[in-house]
């Protein structure tokens, strides 16, 4: 591991378009052309994450240590307007943590794909669900990752289900209706797990990246929206539903962002601190187990 600072969540979009939403004939801007510049200047400290609204193309959500804020953006001028600001709860364990008192404010935010006014937020060692219909925090789970949570992503196909990444070297899948313990723990990193993403189509598949320079492709079929049949031989299941399907070790520095390809959900990329982008594919054996 070459870089030990807390991770930042990164994603180009919070929406989940299908392949048909893309048009290869659309004109693209010139290289290095700045399309629009917007300022979100009501934050008093570091902004750790920003995501587009899944349905409203002119709205984004931002997160700092104490607030999540919903903004509207003028598509012509780039001017921003604050729509709503929700204060996050801070538990006793996190109150004096450097994430809240120092220069860094780690933690991610993710829109719900099932209810577009709901978002999940992680900060410190907790996860909170914010509802922009009532401007309140709802579900609140403490101590989800000893040492702090870094990222969150909501399942695109299954309501009430989220995955989190944290400094305890794991990714954990949670049912927001049963908050006493995670549904599944994915352990495959030797240092902080900095980022995690559900596959936009096949929620059996997840990506996680860490400060150990590793990216993992997971199959977590036991907690997916579709049942896992596995491989049955002699009345025994020799193909467990949850496995580390692929370990990608092509980075030379800490991995801080992972993303699936929405047009081809069998491919993904990862970004490390040194600027290297690594492109990879889901193993064909896993692909055909899901499709067949």
Secondary structure, DSSP 8 states (H G I E B T S, - for coil): ----S------S-S----GGG--TTS----TT--------TT-SS---EEEE-SS-TTEEEEE-SSEEEEEEE-TTT--EEEEEEEE----TTTTTSHHHHSS-----EEE-SSSTTEEEEEETTEEEEEETTTTEEEEEE--SSTT-EEEEEE-SSSTTEEEEEETTSEEEEEETTB-SS-SEEEE--SS-EEEEEE-SS-TTEEEEEETTS-EEEEEEGGGSSS-----EETTEE-S-SEEEEEEE---SS-EEEEEE-SSSTTEEEEEETTS-EEEEE--HHHHHHHH-
